[in-house]
């Protein structure tokens, strides 16, 4: 699969959409506490706004029950400064983020599902793309930055119910030439986020030293799209584009695809377990039946 085509960027003004993973199940098992993680992210956001006074930053929190905007630098209330610092950004973002976490936990208690589900990346991606169109900016100045602790169990999301919605958002970003940068904080690489960054022409990075997360963010993801043409940024190597079947969660080279919902199966089924569509008889079954008759 070829990556997104390159584009000449004539301006270094950026609109950065930052998607933060706030799933408590993932962060409680991390060696990097969530509070320390936020301090790195806040420093990163401040650096983006200080690089150019016209830069804009929008932060979307991604929970396991819902996702929502928690910060928008274009709002007048967020543009204050005090003693050369930007306390408005920190205080406003932290307050909105705390309210978001409380609401996400309430929705979890009210729901009937047991345990914590995966983070709702499909919803936050859709919100980010809609926000880019809402600002009515030149599409070449916008980029997405995904900062996730862990995305699904094995890094493959093909078996997740929101897989189709996520892939549609990624292809929409590719069509609009909006690069998706992925910062994955986990023990193993995320094959799915690698694919998202590769398809859209973004950067995928898995920091090795979590104590230096701000350095990774500021040196890689703070680079505007115009300057990226002159720099040697990390490139995705050995991206695995194989899918996992919905039935056994195994990585396969060939399989059966539902023409309605794009679910993938390693063996032929009479009915799609995702959307309920009835499949026709497999070609191998037809050939064996004809051989028996002959």
C-alpha positions, -999 to +999 in steps of 0.1 A: +000+000+000+014+034-010+016+062+015-002+096+010+013+117-018+037+144-008+026+180-009+045+213-011+038+234+020+044+271+017+035+282+052+047+271+087+015+281+105-001+250+120-033+238+133-025+208+156-052+184+167-040+164+197-059+132+207-051+121+242-058+086+255-074+089+290-084+053+295-076+046+332-072+008+326-042+015+304-026+042+325-028+023+358-005-004+343+020+021+329+054+029+343+047+066+335+020+080+358-008+099+342+001+131+361+037+130+347+023+123+313+002+154+314+031+176+324+050+165+293+020+171+271+013+206+286+049+216+279+046+203+244+014+223+238+030+254+252+060+250+228+036+247+198+019+279+207+052+297+214+067+287+181+043+309+162+017+333+175-007+321+147-005+285+157-036+268+170-040+238+192-071+217+199-070+189+224-096+160+223-098+136+252-104+100+242-121+079+269-136+045+269-172+057+269-171+090+251-147+117+237-149+154+238-130+187+232-111+198+263-090+227+250-091+251+221-063+278+219-084+300+196-108+308+223-102+342+239-102+328+274-072+306+266-049+334+253-039+350+286-003+351+299+012+359+333+049+366+340+059+352+307+041+319+312+008+306+300-011+294+330-045+298+313-037+268+291-028+246+320-056+255+343-083+254+317-072+222+301-068+204+335-102+216+346-119+204+315-100+171+316-110+165+351-147+171+342-143+148+312-129+119+334-157+123+359-183+121+332-166+092+315-166+072+348-203+080+353-212+068+319-193+036+326-212+030+359-245+037+341-237+013+313-244-024+313-211-036+300-186-050+324-149-039+324-133-011+306-136-010+268-110+002+244-105+039+239-129+055+214-105+064+187-131+064+160-151+092+177-121+114+184-108+111+149-142+121+135-143+151+158-108+161+148-116+160+111-148+179+116-130+206+136-104+210+108-132+217+083-149+240+107-119+263+110-120+266+072-082+268+071-059+257+043-059+220+047-022+218+043-016+235+077-035+209+097-022+177+113-033+151+138-012+139+167-024+107+185-008+101+219-020+067+232-009+045+260-021+013+245-044+006+216-063-026+219-046-058+233-022-067+205-020-035+185-044-049+159-078-034+159-095-053+131-116-072+157-129-040+174-165-030+166-153+005+156-127-007+131-147+003+100-153+038+114-117+042+123-105+031+088-130+055+072-116+084+092-080+074+083-089+073+046-107+106+049-075+121+064-055+106+036-079+120+009-076+155+026-038+152+029-040+155+067-010+136+082-017+115+113+012+114+137+012+086+163+031+086+196+026+051+211+035+045+247+036+008+252+059-022+253+052-034+218+046-015+186+010-008+175+006-022+140-026-003+136-012+031+145+018+024+122-006+018+094-025+050+101+007+071+101+020+054+070-011+057+049-016+094+057+021+103+054+026+110+091+052+100+117+050+070+140+071+070+171+074+048+202+095+066+228+122+045+244+127+067+274+094+078+289+111+103+312+121+123+281+087+122+265+087+160+261+119+158+241+104+133+218+072+153+213+090+186+208+117+174+184+094+152+162+058+162+164+063+200+170+079+203+136+056+221+112+047+205+079+068+229+058+099+222+078+094+184+076+105+185+040+140+195+052+144+172+082+151+135+086+122+124+108+116+088+120+102+066+092+080+036+096+100+004+088+084-030+083+048-020+087+026-050+088-005-045+067-019-080+073-053-081+090-066-102+119-097-123+114-128-114+133-135-150+143-102-161+159-082-128+161-054-144+141-032-126+116-039-139+082-026-135+046-058-145+028-094-147+040-130-140+034-144-104+035-180-094+041-190-070+013-213-051+036-193-043+067-158-054+056-154-079+084-126-105+077-128-142+084-102-169+080-128-195+071-160-193+051-191-187+072-228-189+063-235-156+081-215-126+090-211-124+128-208-086+127-237-073+105-257-105+100-254-106+062-260-140+047-231-153+026-233-174-006-217-208-008-179-208-009-163-215-043-144-245-029-177-261-018-192-256-052-161-272-069-162-302-045-199-307-051-194-306-089-166-332-086-188-355-066-215-353-093-190-361-121 
